[in-house]
Amino acid sequence: MVTAGVLKGGREVPIKSAEFEALFQSFYPLVYRRLYYLLGERAAAEDLTQEVFLKLYYQPPREKSNLGGWLLRVAANLAYNYLRGEERRRRHEENQAREEGGVIPLEEAVIRSQEARLVHQCLAKLPPRDRICLLLKNAGHTYAEIAAVIQVDKNSVGTILARARRHFIALYSELEGRDDHVSGGGHSSGLS
């Protein structure tokens, strides 16, 4: 029977060095194999094996009759904690990668989808010339290019665009359920 520490002031004193060394030599291979089996990583198994024996040294079990079982239970608990920590770390890294990679949260995706649906509905209700002007301008085309496509004088494109924007905003506000028909102050409709 292995004797651990002696109670002093309500606390157990760590195992004596010679006794600990014998237990370490005896049980190290068993504990290491179990941890390597659970983790599949040599370095992590070695680190956690050391931690198991630190627990044995500083907090030995009260009952020493099944020391091998106690060591394996401590090893398994440490392995599961390690694996949970690794899973949390992996999820955190994935979330960061998604955020950095432009993946948007579900709520924002739904809002964007609703806005896109409203934009498409408004564009469908606009007269063809207004719709084409807005789409071309939004795509970055110049007034001269827009004028060539809709076959009007380049100087009238600005007026056509201004009317088309007002019409679009009125339709968007109506579909969105707003009655204020404000000319887009602080509102993002996706078209400029």
LINURUR-V551802 format. One record per backbone hydrogen bond with DSSP energy under -0.5 kcal/mol. CO is the residue of the C=O (numbers start at 1). NH is the residue of the N-H. Records with the same first field share a line. If there is no record, write none. Layout:
# LINURUR-V551802
CO->NH  NH
This chain:
# LINURUR-V551802
2->4
6->13
8->11
11->8
16->20
17->21
18->22
19->23
20->24
21->25
22->26
23->27
24->28
27->31
28->32
29->33
30->34
31->35
32->36
33->37
34->38
35->39
36->40
41->45
42->46
43->47
44->48
45->49
46->50
47->51
48->52
49->53
50->54
51->55
52->56
53->57
54->58
55->59
57->15
62->64
64->67
66->70
67->71
68->72
69->73
70->74
71->75
72->76
73->77
74->78
75->79
76->80
77->81
78->82
79->83
80->84
81->85
82->86
83->87
84->88
85->89
86->90
87->91
88->92
89->93
90->94
91->95
92->96
93->97
94->98
95->99
96->100
97->101
98->103
99->102
105->109
106->110
107->111
108->112
109->113
110->114
111->115
112->116
113->117
114->118
115->119
116->120
117->121
118->122
119->123
120->124
121->125
122->126
123->126
127->131
128->132
129->133
130->134
131->135
132->136
133->137
134->138
135->139
136->141
137->140
142->146
143->147
144->148
145->149
146->150
147->151  152
153->156
154->157
156->160
157->161
158->162
159->163
160->164
161->165
162->166
163->167
164->168
165->169
166->170
167->171
168->172
169->173
170->174
171->175
172->176
173->177  178
174->177
182->184
184->186  187
187->189
